[in-house]
Amino acid sequence: MDVLRGLTTSQWAALSPAISYFSGSLFFQTLETFKIGEQYRLVPTDEELKRNRVSRTAVIAHALVYHSITTTLALIFVDLFPPLKECQDCFGSYSYFETSIAALLGNKEHESIQLAALSWLARLIYLGVRQFGAFFIFDTWLYWTHYFSHHNRWWFKHIHSKHHKLYVPFAYGSAYNHPAESLCFDVVASQLASGGLRLSDIEQGVFLSLATMRSCENHTAYNLPWSPFILIGGLFGYTPEWHSIHHSKWGFRTNFATYFPWWDIWMGTAYLGERKVYEAPEDVAADLKGSLRASDAIEERDNTSIALDNEHIEESQVRQRKKI
């Protein structure tokens, strides 16, 4: 405990992704183990066992190694390049808003409680806007790199296909990526977002924690109506089902965005059909009935004929857009 109390806010920020990842994954695993909220499951548990091509044990082992390496590197990084500390009276600080609001009110005598409330409100709005900006930068980078992953045959086959071994993803499957992808996507995106907006160490900790928790929830088979992420995401039209569609056989060339639907909508890559994620794809119907040969054929097709699948899905998207 003395070690934990001795950690700086910068070190806590470096630890926040791993803490959020494992606590969030444990939460959803608890729901599944004790059959809590089954009415909110997007895909039955047995579907996961039939469709996924990697075991949970392998995914968890990968996550342990991944977070051990990234957390160690992050702790070294914050010692070499510590995050910014927020200065007193600087733009965005509580004292800045307190002084500005008092001046705006004409320096008249106001109750200290009223001034404090307005100052804290302005401060929270300011911090919220910065978090939103960080998420937008993060999502923008992830969208375009994700889009590239599905349109570059070599990269998909050798790098991104690792993540798509999970057709029915689960919470800790969010970290099941190729190391090159984790570096080029997640690490670079987080640095662009936090560095671009010059987030303080506490802001970085909050941002990385929320981003990790949201990513975990995106990869669950749950659509919990009382989840704060779903309540907020619902305002923008983004739910776990959005990303679950991307992990399906029939939607993996759509819904590339991770946190907001906007880039998919703007670029015409949003799934516009009416199909649901719990419907078994026709091309794995034989596999669901126990045919190992069908499963092998599908895997071979993924590795050698991805372009044909892509062309078919693109044509479907065009037809859907014409209907609208």
Secondary structure in CASP SS format (residue, H / E / C, confidence):
PFRMAT SS
TARGET T0000
AUTHOR 0000-0000-0000
METHOD secondary structure of the structure
MODEL  1
M C 1.00
D H 1.00
V H 1.00
L H 1.00
R H 1.00
G C 1.00
L C 1.00
T C 1.00
T H 1.00
S H 1.00
Q H 1.00
W H 1.00
A H 1.00
A H 1.00
L H 1.00
S H 1.00
P H 1.00
A H 1.00
I H 1.00
S H 1.00
Y H 1.00
F H 1.00
S H 1.00
G H 1.00
S H 1.00
L H 1.00
F H 1.00
F H 1.00
Q H 1.00
T H 1.00
L H 1.00
E H 1.00
T H 1.00
F C 1.00
K C 1.00
I C 1.00
G C 1.00
E H 1.00
Q H 1.00
Y H 1.00
R E 1.00
L C 1.00
V C 1.00
P C 1.00
T H 1.00
D H 1.00
E H 1.00
E H 1.00
L H 1.00
K H 1.00
R H 1.00
N C 1.00
R C 1.00
V C 1.00
S C 1.00
R H 1.00
T H 1.00
A H 1.00
V H 1.00
I H 1.00
A H 1.00
H H 1.00
A H 1.00
L H 1.00
V H 1.00
Y H 1.00
H H 1.00
S H 1.00
I H 1.00
T H 1.00
T H 1.00
T H 1.00
L H 1.00
A H 1.00
L H 1.00
I H 1.00
F H 1.00
V H 1.00
D H 1.00
L H 1.00
F C 1.00
P C 1.00
P C 1.00
L E 1.00
K C 1.00
E C 1.00
C C 1.00
Q C 1.00
D C 1.00
C C 1.00
F C 1.00
G C 1.00
S C 1.00
Y H 1.00
S H 1.00
Y H 1.00
F H 1.00
E H 1.00
T H 1.00
S H 1.00
I H 1.00
A H 1.00
A H 1.00
L H 1.00
L C 1.00
G C 1.00
N C 1.00
K C 1.00
E C 1.00
H C 1.00
E C 1.00
S H 1.00
I H 1.00
Q H 1.00
L H 1.00
A H 1.00
A H 1.00
L H 1.00
S H 1.00
W H 1.00
L H 1.00
A H 1.00
R H 1.00
L H 1.00
I H 1.00
Y H 1.00
L H 1.00
G H 1.00
V H 1.00
R H 1.00
Q H 1.00
F H 1.00
G H 1.00
A H 1.00
F H 1.00
F H 1.00
I H 1.00
F H 1.00
D H 1.00
T H 1.00
W H 1.00
L H 1.00
Y H 1.00
W H 1.00
T H 1.00
H H 1.00
Y H 1.00
F H 1.00
S H 1.00
H H 1.00
H H 1.00
N C 1.00
R H 1.00
W H 1.00
W H 1.00
F H 1.00
K H 1.00
H H 1.00
I C 1.00
H H 1.00
S H 1.00
K H 1.00
H H 1.00
H H 1.00
K H 1.00
L C 1.00
Y C 1.00
V C 1.00
P C 1.00
F C 1.00
A H 1.00
Y H 1.00
G H 1.00
S H 1.00
A H 1.00
Y C 1.00
N C 1.00
H C 1.00
P H 1.00
A H 1.00
E H 1.00
S H 1.00
L H 1.00
C H 1.00
F H 1.00
D H 1.00
V H 1.00
V H 1.00
A H 1.00
S H 1.00
Q H 1.00
L H 1.00
A H 1.00
S H 1.00
G H 1.00
G H 1.00
L C 1.00
R C 1.00
L C 1.00
S E 1.00
D H 1.00
I H 1.00
E H 1.00
Q H 1.00
G H 1.00
V H 1.00
F H 1.00
L H 1.00
S H 1.00
L H 1.00
A H 1.00
T H 1.00
M H 1.00
R H 1.00
S H 1.00
C H 1.00
E H 1.00
N H 1.00
H C 1.00
T C 1.00
A C 1.00
Y E 1.00
N C 1.00
L C 1.00
P C 1.00
W C 1.00
S C 1.00
P H 1.00
F H 1.00
I H 1.00
L H 1.00
I H 1.00
G H 1.00
G H 1.00
L H 1.00
F H 1.00
G C 1.00
Y C 1.00
T C 1.00
P H 1.00
E H 1.00
W H 1.00
H H 1.00
S H 1.00
I H 1.00
H H 1.00
H C 1.00
S C 1.00
K C 1.00
W C 1.00
G C 1.00
F C 1.00
R C 1.00
T C 1.00
N C 1.00
F C 1.00
A C 1.00
T C 1.00
Y C 1.00
F C 1.00
P C 1.00
W H 1.00
W H 1.00
D H 1.00
I H 1.00
W H 1.00
M H 1.00
G C 1.00
T C 1.00
A C 1.00
Y C 1.00
L C 1.00
G C 1.00
E C 1.00
R C 1.00
K C 1.00
V C 1.00
Y C 1.00
E C 1.00
A C 1.00
P C 1.00
E H 1.00
D H 1.00
V H 1.00
A H 1.00
A H 1.00
D H 1.00
L H 1.00
K C 1.00
G C 1.00
S C 1.00
L H 1.00
R H 1.00
A H 1.00
S H 1.00
D H 1.00
A H 1.00
I H 1.00
E H 1.00
E H 1.00
R H 1.00
D H 1.00
N H 1.00
T H 1.00
S C 1.00
I H 1.00
A H 1.00
L H 1.00
D H 1.00
N H 1.00
E H 1.00
H H 1.00
I H 1.00
E H 1.00
E H 1.00
S H 1.00
Q H 1.00
V H 1.00
R H 1.00
Q H 1.00
R H 1.00
K H 1.00
K H 1.00
I C 1.00
END
